[in-house]
Amino acid sequence: MQLVRLFQPGRLGRLELKNRLVMPAMGTPLASPDGQVTSRMIDYYVERAKGGVGLIVTQFSCISPDSGPTRSLCIYDDKFIPGLRELAAAVHEHGAKIAVQTCHLGTIMEQMGHPKDAKIAVPSMLPWMEEKGCFKEASASDIDRYVEYFAEATRRAKDADFDAVEFHACHGCLLSSFLSPALNRRSDEYGGSTENRARFACQILARSRQRVGPDFPLIFRINGDDDYEKGARSDDAARQAVLLQEAGADAVSVSAALEFWSPLSLPCYIYPAGVLIPLAAAVKKAVRVPVVAAGKIDPVLGERILEEGKADFIALGRPLLADPHLPNKAREGRLEDIRRCIYCNNCLVSSKRRFRSCTVNPFLFRESEYPPKPAPAKKKVVVIGGGLAGMQAAAILGQRGHDVSLYEREGELGGQWKVAFALKAKQSYATFVDHLSKSLSQAKVKVFTGTEVTKDFISKLKPDTVVLATGAVPLTLNVPGVKGENVVQANDVIMGWVEVGRRVVVLGGRFLGMEVAIDLAERGKEVALVSRSRISGKKRPIERHTYKALMRRLIELRIPLYPNCSVIEITEKGVYVEHNEGAFLLESDTVVLAVGTKSQNSLANELKGVVSELYQIGDCVEPDDAATATYEAARVALQI
């Protein structure tokens, strides 16, 4: 498919871009502890520049010492200019343009951490802010000070040879909170009408323009909708965009949501593709300057947005984390070669076994390790298990030149991941298995399905190395009645292997429990959800944007939630649960178990002493998320 409009040149003010693709600002763990650019950060952005994107917008950069948490990129002092200049030069070398996103995180800082003893500036003190005790209402002198901070940061960006500056004014940061009627309840010249709420932002534009002259592009990123009842809506956002245009903005980038209340700032798999496009289209109708659209957009959808005149540029955030070379592949018509983002949001969190990585791209934030270097000596390697961990490990081992055989007990590859993409909301997850299958073929890995691997089997093969990726199996409960005919496993429900009655009680309040409850309710079942701790779990809480999206859907479907409840017994009538020393019966026709998994690793002990090198990866070590499985697979495959 030819994507014509996506790869036409475009302009932001006087700046010409080679195509219409923008990498928007996304947080990384790559800045130094004192806010400087690092070599790993340069590697990260350079890889996306090599991949063909037209404009890169850096992660947010703090305009003052009190405007972000530790390990944030900073631009509040001239000492940061040399590192920023090195980053800009490296990106320019590979044909992309680069902008700094300047920011004061404002209310968002309360969730991310903030300098000790420092008060977070907000437009108005609301009751919930007073309770937390870490906020202060910005005075007129504070506002003047921050205007100067933003202007000086803009000057430094130009001095560091950046091509533009983007002002972060969405998601509930300081500028966003002034623009939002939900957070700005001031009665002075900075509150009330849309014009007053936009005054702070317009003053920043004016002062910054004085510093950098008429030709340096200034971009504002705003919420197209706060996604909150009392917040800014689409019509208010369009009016804000007009005011910013009149104040000198060269482009408007459109996002959405107050981050601490809404999941729409980073829409996960539960949302449809292009969920924020109507917001960009509304702004586009109101302004003359270019508009950047964002929010779960792939190249084909991006082409259609441009064709229909709903935006001028397309922001691809997480898709460029998943595949830095997406633009070049799309330009060359190789859409089937793109490693597609599945919007799982695992890139936003760490687990105890990994520090920030992407489920489909384990080399995210580790760009210097890719492509994998050839192995120093070719080995005969057997990988046992054809789930994500096994497939990923086998593919990398094959790429490095080893003689690799992959064995899977079931008749097809995918493992427990097949359960994930059996859910309607996660059908796109199947693309990762397709990608890994193609990678196995390209790496000349020998794949054997329907094969049970035993100790004797390995003894006969005589491999140099064995990688165990045998995964995990569902847990059950140790309560009376759990073996009854009315009790089924969530995986079996999702796969369609069992029937459920009209009334269903789901036991387990993490991902699987929430998802199967939603799936059954959408099918018309009467569902209740029970969790022994809080909903989302206590030991490994769900990533917060995804948690909010799932909770919102549970509430929309009116699913009763029973957190902190112990299961006493399961009977033909339903489930007896206990809460605060009181027991009650939740009547049901079917009880669905979604209470976690346990590692399936008995083969590990049997193989000790049989092979000289034995590794375990993924859920057979300890159940964790998919990003941990692929990260460990890559880490081990690079060691062998």
N, C-alpha and C positions, 0 to 999 in steps of 0.2 A: 504494500500500500504506500502510495506517495503522499507524504505530509508536506504540502507546499507552503502553507501559511506559517507553519511552525518554524520553518527555517528561512524565512525572509528576514532581512535586516530590519531593525527597528530603532527608534530614537527615544531617549529620555532627556528632554531638553536638548542640549548640544551634543550629548553623548550618543554615539552610534554603536549599537550592539549587533553582532553577527547573526543572531537569531532571536526568537521570542521566548526562550527558555531561561528562567531565573531560578537559581538555588536560593531559597529564602533563608533567613537567619534561623539557626537551630543551635541549641546549647550543646556543648561538648565538654569532656573532662580534660581538655588538652592544654589549657593555659597553665603557666607556672603558678606556684602559690602566691607570687606577688603580682600576678596579672599580666605577665609578659607573653608574647608570642613564643612558641617552642618549635623545635624541629618537627615534632610529631604533628603539630597543628599545620605547619606548612605542607607536610606530606599529605595530610587529609584534604586540604583545599586544592593542592596541585593535582591530585588524582581526579577531582571533579573538573578542573580546568582541562586536563588532558581528555576527559570524557566528552567535551564538546559543548558544555553549557555556555550561554552567552554572558550572563552576569552572575557573579557570586556575591551574596550578602553575608558578611561574617556573622558569627554568633554575637549576641548583644555585648556591647563594650561599655563599661561603667564610666559615666561622665564625671563622677565625683567619688571620693573614698567611701561615702556612705550609701552608694546607689546599687550595690549588689553584694552577693555572698562572696566568701573567699573562693579562690581559684577561678574567678571571673576574668575574662579579658578586660583590660583597662585602657582608657585613653584620657585620663584626667590630668596627665602631666606630660611635659615634653620628653621625659625619659622613656616613654613608651614608643616614641616615633621611630627610632632605628629598627626595632623589631617589626613594627607594622610596615615600614618601608620594605624590609626584606620579604615579608609575606606578599605585598603587592607586586614586587618585582618577579617573584616566583610564579605567581598566577599569570601575570602579563606575558611571561615567557612562553606560555602555552595557549595564548590566543584568547583568553577570557578577560572580561572587565571585572572589577571588584569594588564593592562598596562596604563601608563600615556601618554597622547598625549601632547607633548611640542610644543609651538607655539609662533611666533610673527605674529600677524594678518596682518601687512603691509597695503596694499591698502584697504583691506576689512574694516579696522577700520574706514575709512572715512564715511561709511554707518552706522556703529554700534555705533559710538561715540568713543571719545578718550580723554586722559587727556588734560585738558585745557592748552593752550599755548604750548603744546608739538607738535613737527613736526614728521610726520610719515615717517619712513625711506623707501625709494624705490631704486631700482637699477639705474633708470634713471628718470630725470625730463622730462615728456612729456607735450605738450602744455595744455592739459586739467587739468593736475596736477598743473601747474603754475597758472591757473585761479582760482583754488580752494584755493590756498594759505596755505594749511595745510601739504604739503609734503616737504621732503628734500632728496637730493640724498645722498645715503650712501657713506661715505668716506672709504678709506682703514682701517683707525683706527676704524670706526664704525663696519666694517665687522669683524675685529679681536675681538672687544668687544662682538659682538653677537655670535661668535663662542664660546667664553668663557662662555657666558650666557647659551647657549644650553648644553655645556659640564657639567657645574655645575648643571643644572637642571636634567640632566641624572644621575649624581652622587646622587642627593637628592632622585630621584625615587628609586634607588637601596637601599639607606639608609632607605627609608620608607617601605621596604619589597615588593615593586612592582616586578612583574615578567618580565617586559619588558618596553621599551620606544618606542613610535611611534612619528616620527617627522612629523609635519603637513607641507607638501610641495605641497599643491594643492589649487585650487579655487582662487588664487590671493593673498595669504598671502605672507609674506616676502620671504620665500624660494621659493615658487611657482613663484613669480614675477622674481626672478633671473633666474629660469629655463626657463621662457617663452620669446621667441624672440619678442613677442608683447610688453612686458614691459621692457625688458632688452636691451637697445641700447648702452651699454657701449663699449668703445674701448680699455679698459685695459684688464688685465688677467681674469677678471670676466665677460666679455661679448664677443659676437661674435659667436664662434663655440659652439657646444653642450658641448664639453669638458670644455670650459671656463665658460659657464653658469652653469655647474654643479659643478664648483670648490668650491664654498661657501658651498654647501651641503656636498661635500666629505670631506672638512676640518672639518666640524661639526662632521661627523661620526668618523674621525680619532681622534679628540680631545676627543670625548665622549668615544671612545673605550679605550683610555689611562686611563680615570677615572674609568671605571667599569670592565675592564679586558675582557678576550676573551669569557667568557661563558654567559654574560648577553645579551639577545636578543635585537637587535636594528632594528626597522621596519621603512621604509620610505613610506609615503602615497603621491603619485604623481598624476598629471593629465595624464590620458591616451590620452587626447586630450584637448586642451584649448577651443575648439569650437569657434574659432575666426580665421578669415582669416589669420592674421599675426602671430598667436600663434603657440605653439608647436602642431604638429600632431602626429599620432600614431607611425610613424617611428622614430621621434625624441624622443618620450617618451620611446620607447623600448631601444634606445641608452642610454638615461639617466639611465634607470633601470640597464643596464649592468655596467655603470660607478659606480653606487651606490653599486652594488653587489661587484665590485672589491675593493671598498673603505671599505667594511666590513658590509654592510647591510645584515641582516639575513632573511629578507622578504621584498616584495614590495606589498603595497596595492594600488589598482588602482581606482581612481575616475575620475572626468572630470570637465572641464569648469572654466573659469575666472568668478567668481560669479557676478561681477558688470555688465557683458555684457551678460551672458548666463544663462538660467534656468536649464541647465543640471547637475549642482552640486546637485540639489535636484529635480529630475524629477517627475513631478506631474502626475495626472491621464491621461493627454492628450498623454503621451508617452507610447509606448508598453512595456510590461514586458521584463526585461533583456536588456534594451536599451544600457547599457555600457559593456555588455559581450564581444563584439568584441575587445574592448580596452584592457581588462584583458588578453584575449587570445593572442593578439599580444605581450604583455609583457612576457607572459608565454613562448612563443616560443623563446624568446631572452635570458632568464636567467635560472640559475640552482636553485636559491633559491625559496622558496614557494611564490606564488602569491595569493592575496586576491581579489576576485571579488565583486562588489557592484552594486546597481542600480535596484530597483524594482524586487527583486528576492524572490520567495516563496520557501518552502521546496522542492516541486516537481521539479521546475526548477533548484534549487540548486543541487539536486541529479544528474540531467542530465549534468550540467556544469562539475561536478567532473568526471562523467562517461566518458565524451568526452575529458577530459584532458585540459580543457580551463582555469582552475584555481585549486588551492589546498585547498583554504578556501573560505567560503561564508560569506559575511557581510550582516547582516539583521539589518537595522537601524530602520526606522519608523515601520516596522512590530513588533519589540520588544517593541515599545512604545504602540502599539495597544494591544498586548497580550504578556506580559512578560513571559508567560509559553508556548509560541509557541514551543520551542525546545522539552520539555518533551512531549507535545501532539503529535508532529510529530514523535518522537522516539517510542511512544506507538501506532502509527498508527491511532491516533484520529484526522485526518486532518479536519474532519467536525466540530470539537469542537473549532478550532482556530478562534479567533476573528480577522478577516482579516483587515489589513491596506487598506484604499481606496485611499491613496495618495492625499488627499484633501489639505494637507499642512496647515490645521487650527492649528496644533500643534505649528506652528512657530510664531503665532501672538496672541495678546490679543484683547479683545473688551472691551467696557466700562462696560460690565456686567460679564466678566470673565477674569482671569489672566492665560493665557497659559493652555490649556487642549487639549485632543484628542477627536475628534468627536465620535469615537467608544469606547473610554476608558476614561470616565470622571474622573477616579481616577489617571490619569497620573500626576506626581509630587505631589500626595497626597496619596502615597502608604499606609501610616499608617491608613487611613480610610477604607481600604479594607482588608478582606471582611467586609461588613456592619455588625455592631453589632445588635443583636436582639432588637426589640422595647421593651421599658419598660412595655407597656400595649398594648394588641391587640385592634385594632380599625377597624371599618367598613369603608373602604375608597373607594370612587368612583372617578375614573379618567375619564375625559371626553376629548376624542380626541385620535385617534390612530396613530398619526404621531410619529416622533422620540422622542419628549419630553414626550408624554403620555406613549409610550411603555417603555421607559427607566425608568420613574418614577414608573410605575406599577410593573415592574420587581423587582426593588430594594425594594419597599414597600412589595412585596410578600416575597422576600428573608428575610426580617426582621421580618416576622411572622404576618403581618396584613392580614385581610380578604379583598381582593382587587377585585374590578370589573372594567373592562375597557370597555367603550362604544365608538364606532366609528360610525359616521353617514353613511359613505360610506360602500360598500359591502365588503371591504377588508382593512387590515391595511397598513400603510405606509404614508398616508397623502401626503403632497407636495413632499416628498422624492421620490415618484413614478415618478414624473416628471423628477427628476435628473437622475435616472437610465434608463429612456426611451431614453436618449441620448446615442449614440453609444460609445462615449469616456468614459461614466460613468456606463457602464453595471455592473462593479464590485461593484457599490454602493448597488446593490440588496442584497449582502451578509450580509449587516448590518441589514436589515429588517429580513432576515432569522435568524440571530443570536438573535435578540431581540424576535422574535416569539418563538424560542426555550427557551429563558430565561423566557418568560411569562408562558410557559407550565411547566417548571421545578419549578417555584415559585408558581404554583397552582393558577395563576390569572384567574379569570373567564372573558372571552372575549366575547363581544356582538357586532357584526357588523350589519350594516344596521339599526341602532337604533338612532333616534333623541332624544336627552335629553332636557327636558324642566324644568321649575320651578316646575310644578305640578309633573313631573316624580320624581324629587329629593325629593319633599315633601313626596311622598309615600314610597320611599326607606328608608328615615330617616338615612342617613349615618352619621357617626361621623365627617368625613372629606371629602371634595371635592377638587380635584386637576384639575384645568382647563388647558387644553392644546389644545385649539381649533384653534390654528394656525393663518394663515393670508390668505387674498384673493388678487388677482391681482388688481393693481390700473389702472386707465385710465387717459386720459388727458382731460382738460377742454378747448378744441379748436373746432372750427367749423369743422364738417365733421367726428368727431371721431366715430360716430355711423353708419357710412356708411358700406355697405356690403363688401367693400374691406378692412376693418379694423378688425384684429383678435388679440387675445391674444397669446403671445409666448408659454404659457403652452399648449394651444390647438393645436398649430403647432407641438410641440414636441411629444405630445401624439397621433398625427395622427388623431385628431378629425375634423380638417379643412384642406382644400386644399389651396395651395398658387399658384400664377401665376409665370410666368417666371421671371419677374422683381420684386424685393422685397426691400422695405426700412424697416429696423429695427430701431425702436426708443427706445433708452436706451443703455448706454455704460458700464453698470456694467457686472457682471458675466453672467446673463441670456441673455442680449443682445449680448455680445460677443459670447457666446456659440451657440445661435440659429442662428446667422449670419454665423458662421463657419459651422454648421450643414447643413444649406440651401445651402451654396456655394459648400460644398462637394457633395451635391445632384444635382449639376449642375445649380443652380439658379444664376441669376445675382443680387448680393446683395450690398446694401450700408448701412452703420451703422451711425446713428446720435445720438449724446449725447448732453445734455444741458450743461454739464461741460466737464472736461477732460475725456478721455476714461479711464475706471476703476472707475470713480466716485470721488467725493470730500469728502463726509461725511464719508464714510467707504471704503477707498481704498482697492483694492484686494491685497492679499499677493503677495509680489514682484516677487517670482520665478514663481508663477502661472500666474501672469499678463504678465511677459515676454514671457512665453510659449504661452499664448493665443494671444498676440500681434504678435509674430513671425508667428503663423498660419494664422492670419488675413492678414498679409503682403504676406505670401506665396500664399495665395488664391487671392491676388490682390483685396481685398475688400476695396472700397473707404471709408475713415473715415472722419466724419464731427463732430469734437468736438466743444464745446462751441457754439452750434447752438440752437436757439429757434424755436419751431414749431409754425407757424402762422395759418395754415389751412391745412386740408386734403380734397382733391377732388378726383373725379374719375380718374384724370390724375396722381395723386401722392401726394407729400407732399411739401408744401411751407415752407421753413425755412429761418431764418434770421441770418446773421453773420456779425458783424462789420457794422451794419446799412445798409447792402445790403441783399435783399431778392432774392431767386431763387427757382426754381421748381426742385425737384428730381422726375423724372417720375417713376411710378411703377404700377404694377397690384395689388399688395397686400402690405398693411402696417401692420407690426407686432409690437404690443405694448409689450415692456419689460421694463416698467418704474417703477418697484418696486411693493411692496405689502403694505397692511394696515392690522393692527391687527383685528382679528375677536373675539371680547370679550364682545359682548352685554349681554351674559348670566351672566357675572360677577356681574353686577349691579342687575340683577333680583334675584340672589341667596344670596345677602347680607341680613342677618337676618334669612335666611332659614336654614343655617348650621352654626355650631359654629366655624368650622375651614374651611377657604376657601383660597386656594393658586392658583396663576397663574404662569405658566411657559412657556418658549419658545416664539414663534412668537406672541402669543396673548397678551403678555406684550408689545413687540416692535419687529418688524422684525429684525433678526440678523442671524448669520451663524449657521450651524448645531451643531458645537461644543458648542456654547452658549446654545442651546436648551438642549443638553444632560447633560451639566454641571449643569444648573439650575435644571433639573430634578433630578439629583443625590443629589444636595444640599438640595432641599426641601424634597426629600424622606428620607434623613437622619435625618431631623428635626422632623418628625411625629412619 
